[in-house]
Amino acid sequence: MSRPSRIVEPAYAEAYGLCRSIARAHYENFPVASILLPARLRPHVAAVYAFARHADDIADEGDDGQAVRIERLDAWRALLRDCTSPGFETRTDIADPARAIFLALGDTIAAFDVPTQLFEDLLDAFRQDIVKETYDTFDEVLDYCRRSANPVGRILLALFGRLDEHSAAPSDALCTALQLANFWQDVSVDIAKPRVYIPAEDFARFGVDRGDFEKGLAGPEFRVLMRFEVERARSFFIDALPLFPVVPLRLRLELRAVWRGGMRILDKIGRVEYNTRSHRPTLSRIDALVVLAGLLRDPHI
């Protein structure tokens, strides 16, 4: 059962302020709590982002070993499970950034009745990043997307009160598409972690030598493989189109922006001849203007 947000209370206002600072401090391909969203929802989106950003950093940043990362992520999960329990605010020192994030997140979950399993799924995906470096099949990649990306779209829908049987499937398609676009954009970055999201079955299918790939070589076989992956990601973007008519205008604008941003990343991968082993295409300010112009020009996508 949802309850009114406590965002105006001093401790909560400070906690939400920290979350907004975290959201503003990180570069992303796609807007975070952008001006396209209603002002009343931006702090809550920022709280979700701060939660996920910190968990992602546990999995990917720093020099901690696997065991330490898992221990830290388990502690983050324990805070998630505690943040909606009675009296959490009385047990929270607002000077502790971690607990401040969960003060805001717990308020958001309660105010919008967001299913906590969606946050658990995100943490499962971050844990998988710690222990799993390669994927044998595309189905394995999709299962990862189900937990790493799709919950984000469902959480956003819940904040708008629009998470239902009409919106969930196309939202999942959009989030999976964005995750795949990020994977194919970040091939050169991920392998240094080391992590490879390109399925082993696709390396074999296109005759790409894994040894050459790991050495940084990207011959014509690799570029054909990456073109295949890019077109497969495009198909998920197309499957997401039924989402737009069933959500409110402000959310529609936000989702159209991220849809166009993701498709533009795929276009830029094509412009480097699909050689993301050697090049990481990024979105520039000009790209952002192109995305905005597209929103104004096309009322549907």
N, C-alpha and C positions, 0 to 999 in steps of 0.2 A: 504494500500500500504506500503510495507516494505521499509526501508531505511538502509544505512550502520550503523553499530554499532558505538557508540562514545566511546568505551571502552578505547581508548588510551588517551583521554582527562583527565587531572589530577583529576578533581572532580569525574568523572565516574570511573577512575582506582581505586581511593580510595574507592568508594562505592562497587565496585566488590570485592576488597580486603577484606572488612568487611564481605561480603556474604561468601567468601571462608573460612574465619575464623570461621564463624558460622557453616558451613557444616562440617568442620574438628573437631569441638568441641563436636559433638553429636554422641554417639554410635547408630548404626542402624544394623539391621540384614543384610541389603543389601547395596551394595556400593553406595556412593553419589559422583557424578562427578568423578568417578574412572578413573584410568589410561587407562581403556579400551575405554573411550570416547576420541574423538579427542580433542587435547589441546584447539583448538579455541572455543569449545563448553562448556568446563568445567566451565568457569566463569558464563555463562548464566544458566547452570543447578544449580549452587550454588545460583544464584539470586532467582530462583524459589524456591529452598529449603529454603532459609532464610525467604522468604515470608510465606511459609506454616508452617515452624517451629515456627515462632512467633505467628501466628494465633492459632496453636495447643496449644501452651503454655498458651495463653489467655483462651482457653476453659478448660484446664486441670490443670494448675499449680497455686500455690499460694492459698491464703485464701479469695479472693474476692467472694462476693455473686453473685448470678445469674444476678441480674440487672446490677451490675458493669461490669461483664464479657461481657454481651450483649452490653453495652455502649462502652466498649473498642473495641469489635469486629466491631461495627458499625463505629467507628473512623478509624479502619484499612481498612474497605470497602471504606470509603470516600477517603482515600489516594490512594487506587487502582484505583478508578474512576478518580482521579486527575492526576495520574502519567503519563498518556499518553496525557494530554492536553498541548497545546502550552505554553511555558514559565515555565513549572514546575521546570526546573533546576534553574531558576533565583529566585524561591520562596523557594528553598531548602537549608537549613543549613546542610552542610555535617557533622557537629559535632553531629547532631541528628541521632542516629542509625536508627530509624524508617524511617526517610525521606531518609537516605542514601540507605537503602534497596530498597525503591521505586524508587530512581533515577536509580539504576541498573535494577530493574524489568521493569520500563517503557521503558528503552533503549532496553531490550531484547524483549519485546512485539512488539515494533516498528520495530526492525531489522529483526524479523522472522515472522512478521504478525501473531502472536499467538492470537487466538480468546479470548477476555477478558472474555467471558462467562465461560470459563473453570476455571478461578480464582474465579469468582462469585460462581460457583458451589462448589468449595472447601470451601469458607466461609460459604455457606449455611449448609454444613455438619458440620463444626466446631460449628456453632450456634446450630444445632440440638443436638450436644453433650452436650451443656449447659442445654438444656431444656428437653431432652428425656433420660430416664434411662433404659427403657426396650423395647423389641420388641415382638409383638404378633406372627408375621409370618416371614418365611424366605423371602418372597417377600419384606417385609419392610426392612430387612437387605440388600437385593440386591439393593433396591432403595437408601439406605444410601451409599453403595459401589459405585453406579453410580456417586455420587457427591463427595465422600471422597477419592476415589482411582482412578477411571477411568480417570478423568481429567489429572492426573499426566502423565499417559502413552501417552495421546493425546498431551499434551504439549511437551513431549520429541520427539514425532514423528514430530511435527511442527518445532522444532529446526533443525531437519534433513531434513526438506522439504518433509516428507513422510507421512503426515496425509491425507489419502484418503479412499475410500470405501473398498480397499483391506486390509488395515492395522487396521482400527478403531475397528472392531468387535473382532479380536483376541487379540488386545491390551487391550480392555476392559476386556476380559476373564482373561488375565494375571494379570491385576491390581486387579480385584475382587478376584482372587485366592490368591494373596499376602495379601490382606486385611483380607480375611477369615483365612488364616494361622496365621496372627498376632492376630486376635480375639481369636482363640482357644489356642494359645500360652499364651495369657495374661489374661486368665480367672481369675486367682487369683489376678492380679493387678487391673483389671477393676472393680471388684466388690467392691473394697475399695473406689471408686470414688464418689458414687456408680453407676456402669453401667454394664448391662448384655446384651450381644449381642446374646446369645443363645436364639432362639425364644421360646416363651411360648408354642407354639404348639408342639415343640419337647420335652420339659419337660414332657408334658402330654403324648405324643406318647410313650415315653420310661419309663413312670412311675417314673420319678425322682421327689422326694418331694422337693419343692422349699425351705421349711423351713430348711430341712437338708442341702441343698446346701448353703444357706446363712450362716449357722453355720460353714461351712467349711468341712462338711462331704461329702465324695465321695465314695458311695457304688458301687456295680457292675452295677446298672442301669445307674449311671452317666457315667461310663467308656464306656458302650455300646453306650450311647448317643454321647459321644465325638468321639468315633470311627466312628460313622455315619457322624458326622460333618467333620471329617478329610477326609473321603473318598469323601464326597461331594466337599470339596475344591480341592482334586486331580482331579476331573472331570473338573474343570475350568482350571487347569494347562494343561490338555490334550487338551482342546478346544483352548488354546493359541498357540499350536504348529504351525499352519499355518502362524503365524506372522514372524517366523524366515526367511523363504525364500524371503520375500518381502521387507526386510530392508537391508541397507548397512552393510558391514562386521563388522565395528567397533561397530555399534549399535547392530548387531546380537550377538556379543561377550558379550556386556553389558547385554542384555536381557537374554541370556543363563545363565549368572552368577546369575542373580536374580531369574530366573526360578529354577535353581538348588538349590539356597539358600532357596527358599520357600519350595521346596519339601523336603529338608533336615530338615527343622523345623517340617514338618509333620512326618517325620521318627522319630525324637527325641521325639515327643509327644507319638508316639507308644512305644518308649523305656521306658517311665515312666508309661506304661500301661494306657495311656489316662487319667491319673489323674492330669489334669492341674488345678484342684481346689486347690491342695496342692503343686504342683511343677510347676515351670516355666522353661521349657527347653530353652536354649540359644545356639547360635552358637559361637564356640570357634575358636581360630587360627587354630587348627587342622581341624575344619570343613571348614574353608576358603581354606586351602590347598587341602582338598578333592574336594571342588567345582572347584578349579583351575585344579586339575588333571583330573576331569571329562570333563572339557572344552577341554583339550588337547587330551584326549583319544577318545572322541566321537565328530565327526565333525558336527553332526546334532542337538544334544540337549545339 
